[in-house]
């Protein structure tokens, strides 16, 4: 009789209790939930869709209520019984809002202030950011730190010095008096500077070897490849200029130079009684609808511009 017992060709038969102990190893990750399991659906709803729905309602419901109220009669707004939908589409509120105050003049003033102010702001941001990245001059980092400090200082701090300066220059009740104090944009300079730093230096070096100066390199190379970031800055600046209220309210007191947000204050003063809420809501709709349309059409540039340069390699 042989002392050596035959070995079974089946590995599982020879594993014995050791294999069972390995299978029961607590270090093995637990089985994942199925995509449509109850636990997975609850986690998706609670962690994703529910916060998204709440945030959307917080932003959308006030706008919806404003639009609906602009079509309501005074008795439908000031009442003990809540009425969500108007009984009929009353366009008379819009007619009164546009005829009670010089609405066309307000709209033209806002177009001029927004167009001129936003254009100059974007150009200054492009030039400043290019200089901070591609031009060699002393104390460049100190200047950038000062721009960051300006970004953190609230604009309300500079209202009184700006008013004294602009009023002393004769800029009260003028459109250039509204535009001039806000021509610098620290946010736009910071965003474009960070993006310009991600551009490959080999492109600019090749252009420099070919004899291209800073001006040509800026408008032929840097600007074309930075369109999403520049569009983001332009969109943010346009929205800020259009919705600016405090500074135009302080520097203007004549309807000839008021912008749309300030014109709403004049409309509120003329329709201050309870029957004027529908008219005020109609005026507010007329103010925000143009900029909402622009923002909805160009909002994709914000995502593209803010993420441009975040992925390298």
C-alpha positions as CSV (number, residue, x, y, z in Angstrom):
1,X,0.0,0.0,0.0
2,X,1.4,3.4,-1.0
3,X,2.0,6.1,1.6
4,X,1.1,8.9,-0.9
5,X,-2.6,9.5,-1.3
6,X,-3.8,10.6,-4.7
7,X,-4.4,14.3,-5.3
8,X,-7.7,15.2,-6.7
9,X,-7.6,17.3,-9.9
10,X,-10.4,19.5,-8.6
11,X,-8.9,22.5,-6.7
12,X,-12.1,23.1,-4.8
13,X,-12.0,19.6,-3.4
14,X,-8.5,20.2,-2.0
15,X,-9.3,23.7,-0.6
16,X,-11.3,22.5,2.3
17,X,-12.1,24.8,5.2
18,X,-9.4,27.3,4.1
19,X,-11.4,28.2,0.9
20,X,-14.5,28.7,3.0
21,X,-12.6,31.1,5.3
22,X,-11.3,33.0,2.3
23,X,-14.8,33.3,0.8
24,X,-16.0,34.8,4.1
25,X,-13.3,37.4,4.1
26,X,-14.9,40.6,5.5
27,X,-12.5,42.8,3.4
28,X,-14.5,41.9,0.2
29,X,-16.7,44.9,-0.7
30,X,-20.4,44.4,-0.4
31,X,-22.6,43.9,-3.4
32,X,-23.8,47.1,-5.0
33,X,-27.4,47.9,-5.3
34,X,-29.1,47.4,-8.6
35,X,-29.8,50.5,-10.7
36,X,-33.5,50.4,-10.1
37,X,-33.5,49.0,-6.6
38,X,-35.5,50.9,-3.9
39,X,-32.4,52.0,-2.0
40,X,-30.7,53.3,-5.1
41,X,-33.8,55.3,-6.2
42,X,-34.2,56.8,-2.7
43,X,-30.6,57.9,-2.7
44,X,-30.9,59.4,-6.2
45,X,-34.0,61.3,-5.4
46,X,-32.9,62.6,-2.0
47,X,-29.3,63.5,-3.0
48,X,-29.9,64.7,-6.6
49,X,-33.4,65.5,-7.9
50,X,-35.0,66.8,-4.7
51,X,-32.4,69.6,-4.0
52,X,-32.5,70.4,-7.7
53,X,-36.3,70.8,-7.7
54,X,-36.3,72.9,-4.5
55,X,-33.6,75.2,-5.9
56,X,-35.5,75.6,-9.2
57,X,-38.7,76.4,-7.4
58,X,-37.1,79.0,-5.2
59,X,-35.8,80.8,-8.3
60,X,-38.7,80.2,-10.6
61,X,-41.8,80.7,-8.4
62,X,-41.2,84.4,-7.7
63,X,-40.7,85.1,-11.4
64,X,-43.9,83.2,-12.2
65,X,-45.9,85.0,-9.6
66,X,-44.6,88.3,-10.9
67,X,-45.7,87.5,-14.5
68,X,-49.1,86.3,-13.4
69,X,-49.7,89.3,-11.2
70,X,-48.9,91.6,-14.1
71,X,-52.1,90.4,-15.8
72,X,-54.3,90.7,-12.7
73,X,-56.9,93.3,-11.8
74,X,-56.3,95.1,-8.5
75,X,-59.1,93.1,-6.8
76,X,-57.3,89.9,-7.7
77,X,-54.1,90.9,-6.0
78,X,-55.4,92.7,-2.8
79,X,-57.8,90.0,-1.6
80,X,-58.2,87.6,1.3
81,X,-58.8,84.8,-1.2
82,X,-55.6,83.7,-2.9
83,X,-55.9,83.7,-6.6
84,X,-53.0,82.1,-8.5
85,X,-54.2,82.5,-12.1
86,X,-55.7,85.7,-13.4
87,X,-59.3,85.7,-14.6
88,X,-58.3,87.2,-17.9
89,X,-55.1,88.4,-19.6
90,X,-55.3,92.1,-18.7
91,X,-52.7,93.9,-20.9
92,X,-53.9,97.2,-19.6
93,X,-51.3,97.1,-16.9
94,X,-48.5,97.0,-19.5
95,X,-50.1,99.9,-21.3
96,X,-50.3,102.0,-18.2
97,X,-46.7,101.1,-17.2
98,X,-45.3,102.3,-20.5
99,X,-47.4,105.5,-20.7
100,X,-47.3,106.7,-17.0
101,X,-43.5,107.1,-17.2
102,X,-41.2,107.7,-20.2
103,X,-40.5,104.0,-20.5
104,X,-39.0,104.2,-24.0
105,X,-36.4,106.8,-22.7
106,X,-35.5,104.5,-19.8
107,X,-35.0,101.6,-22.2
108,X,-32.8,103.7,-24.5
109,X,-30.7,104.9,-21.5
110,X,-30.3,101.3,-20.3
111,X,-29.2,100.2,-23.8
112,X,-26.6,103.0,-24.0
113,X,-25.2,102.5,-20.5
114,X,-25.1,98.7,-20.9
115,X,-23.7,98.7,-24.4
116,X,-21.0,101.3,-23.8
117,X,-20.1,100.3,-20.2
118,X,-20.0,96.6,-21.0
119,X,-17.8,97.0,-24.1
120,X,-15.3,99.2,-22.3
121,X,-15.2,96.8,-19.3
122,X,-14.5,93.8,-21.4
123,X,-11.8,95.5,-23.4
124,X,-10.1,96.7,-20.3
125,X,-10.3,93.2,-18.8
126,X,-8.7,91.7,-21.9
127,X,-5.9,94.2,-22.0
128,X,-5.2,94.0,-18.3
129,X,-5.2,90.2,-18.1
130,X,-2.9,90.0,-21.1
131,X,-0.5,92.4,-19.6
132,X,-0.5,90.5,-16.3
133,X,0.4,87.3,-18.0
134,X,2.5,88.0,-21.1
135,X,4.1,91.4,-20.5
136,X,7.2,91.7,-18.3
137,X,7.1,94.7,-16.0
138,X,8.1,95.3,-12.3
139,X,5.6,94.7,-9.5
140,X,3.3,92.7,-11.7
141,X,2.3,90.4,-8.8
142,X,1.6,93.4,-6.5
143,X,-0.8,94.8,-9.1
144,X,-2.6,91.4,-9.3
145,X,-2.9,91.3,-5.5
146,X,-4.5,94.8,-5.6
147,X,-7.0,93.6,-8.1
148,X,-7.9,90.7,-5.9
149,X,-8.4,93.1,-3.0
150,X,-10.7,95.2,-5.2
151,X,-12.6,92.0,-5.9
152,X,-13.2,91.4,-2.2
153,X,-14.2,95.0,-1.4
154,X,-18.0,95.6,-1.7
155,X,-18.9,98.2,-4.3
156,X,-21.1,100.1,-1.8
157,X,-17.9,101.3,0.0
158,X,-17.0,103.5,-3.0
159,X,-20.4,105.1,-3.6
160,X,-19.7,108.3,-1.6
161,X,-16.2,109.0,-3.1
162,X,-17.5,108.3,-6.6
163,X,-20.4,110.6,-6.0
164,X,-18.1,113.4,-4.9
165,X,-15.8,112.9,-7.8
166,X,-18.5,112.6,-10.5
167,X,-20.6,115.5,-9.2
168,X,-17.5,117.6,-9.0
169,X,-16.8,116.8,-12.7
170,X,-20.3,117.8,-13.7
171,X,-21.4,114.2,-14.3
172,X,-24.6,114.3,-12.3
173,X,-27.7,113.5,-14.4
174,X,-25.6,112.4,-17.3
175,X,-25.1,109.0,-18.9
176,X,-21.3,109.2,-18.8
177,X,-21.6,109.9,-15.1
178,X,-23.4,106.5,-14.7
179,X,-20.9,104.7,-16.9
180,X,-17.5,106.1,-15.7
181,X,-17.1,104.8,-12.1
182,X,-17.8,101.2,-13.0
183,X,-15.4,100.8,-16.0
184,X,-13.0,98.5,-14.1
185,X,-14.0,94.9,-13.6
186,X,-11.8,92.9,-11.1
187,X,-13.8,89.7,-11.7
188,X,-13.3,89.8,-15.5
189,X,-9.6,90.6,-15.1
190,X,-9.1,87.7,-12.7
191,X,-11.0,85.2,-14.8
192,X,-9.3,86.1,-18.0
193,X,-5.9,86.2,-16.3
194,X,-6.4,82.7,-15.0
195,X,-7.4,81.4,-18.4
196,X,-4.5,83.1,-20.2
197,X,-2.1,81.4,-17.9
198,X,-3.3,78.0,-19.2
199,X,-2.5,78.8,-22.9
200,X,0.5,77.0,-24.3
201,X,3.5,79.3,-24.5
202,X,4.8,77.6,-27.6
203,X,2.1,79.3,-29.7
204,X,3.1,82.8,-28.6
205,X,6.8,82.0,-28.8
206,X,6.3,81.0,-32.4
207,X,4.4,84.2,-33.2
208,X,7.1,86.2,-31.5
209,X,9.8,84.5,-33.6
210,X,7.8,85.4,-36.7
211,X,7.9,89.1,-35.6
212,X,4.4,89.5,-34.1
213,X,4.2,92.1,-31.5
214,X,2.0,92.1,-28.4
215,X,-0.9,93.8,-30.1
216,X,-0.9,91.2,-33.0
217,X,-0.4,88.3,-30.6
218,X,-3.3,89.5,-28.5
219,X,-6.0,89.8,-31.3
220,X,-4.7,87.1,-33.6
221,X,-3.9,84.4,-31.1
222,X,-5.0,84.9,-27.6
223,X,-8.5,86.4,-28.2
224,X,-9.6,83.8,-30.8
225,X,-8.7,80.8,-28.6
226,X,-10.3,82.5,-25.5
227,X,-13.8,83.3,-26.9
228,X,-15.7,81.2,-24.3
229,X,-14.0,82.9,-21.4
230,X,-14.4,86.3,-22.9
231,X,-18.1,85.6,-23.7
232,X,-18.5,84.6,-20.0
233,X,-17.1,87.9,-18.8
234,X,-19.2,89.8,-21.3
235,X,-22.4,88.1,-20.3
236,X,-21.7,88.7,-16.6
237,X,-20.9,92.4,-17.2
238,X,-24.0,92.9,-19.4
239,X,-26.3,91.5,-16.7
240,X,-24.6,93.6,-14.0
241,X,-24.8,96.8,-16.0
242,X,-28.4,96.2,-17.0
243,X,-29.5,95.5,-13.4
244,X,-27.4,98.1,-11.6
245,X,-29.7,100.2,-9.4
246,X,-27.9,101.9,-6.5
247,X,-25.4,104.0,-8.4
248,X,-27.9,105.2,-11.1
249,X,-30.4,106.0,-8.4
250,X,-27.9,108.2,-6.6
251,X,-26.3,110.0,-9.5
252,X,-29.6,110.7,-11.4
253,X,-32.8,112.4,-10.4
254,X,-34.3,113.4,-13.8
255,X,-36.3,111.0,-16.0
256,X,-34.2,112.0,-19.0
257,X,-31.2,110.1,-17.7
258,X,-32.8,107.3,-15.6
259,X,-32.3,103.7,-16.5
260,X,-34.9,101.0,-16.3
261,X,-34.3,99.8,-12.7
262,X,-34.5,103.5,-11.5
263,X,-37.5,104.1,-13.7
264,X,-39.4,101.4,-11.7
265,X,-38.9,103.6,-8.6
266,X,-40.5,106.5,-10.5
267,X,-43.3,104.2,-11.5
268,X,-43.8,103.1,-7.9
269,X,-44.0,106.7,-6.7
270,X,-46.7,107.4,-9.3
271,X,-48.6,104.2,-8.6
272,X,-48.0,103.9,-4.9
273,X,-51.6,103.0,-3.9
274,X,-52.8,99.5,-3.6
275,X,-54.3,99.5,-7.1
276,X,-50.9,99.9,-8.7
277,X,-49.4,96.5,-7.9
278,X,-50.3,95.0,-11.2
279,X,-48.8,98.0,-13.0
280,X,-45.6,97.6,-11.0
281,X,-45.4,93.9,-11.8
282,X,-45.9,94.7,-15.5
283,X,-43.1,97.2,-15.3
284,X,-40.8,94.7,-13.6
285,X,-41.5,92.1,-16.3
286,X,-40.6,94.6,-19.0
287,X,-37.3,95.3,-17.2
288,X,-36.2,91.7,-16.7
289,X,-37.5,90.0,-19.8
290,X,-34.8,91.4,-22.2
291,X,-31.9,90.4,-20.0
292,X,-33.5,87.0,-19.2
293,X,-33.7,86.3,-22.9
294,X,-30.0,87.3,-23.4
295,X,-29.0,85.2,-20.4
296,X,-31.0,82.1,-21.6
297,X,-29.5,82.3,-25.1
298,X,-25.9,82.7,-23.9
299,X,-25.8,80.9,-20.6
300,X,-23.9,77.9,-22.1
301,X,-20.9,80.2,-22.6
302,X,-20.7,80.6,-18.8
303,X,-20.2,76.8,-18.3
304,X,-17.7,76.6,-21.2
305,X,-15.8,79.7,-20.1
306,X,-15.6,78.7,-16.4
307,X,-14.4,75.2,-17.2
308,X,-12.1,76.1,-20.1
309,X,-8.5,75.3,-19.1
310,X,-9.6,73.1,-16.1
311,X,-8.6,69.9,-18.0
312,X,-5.0,69.7,-19.2
313,X,-3.0,67.1,-20.9
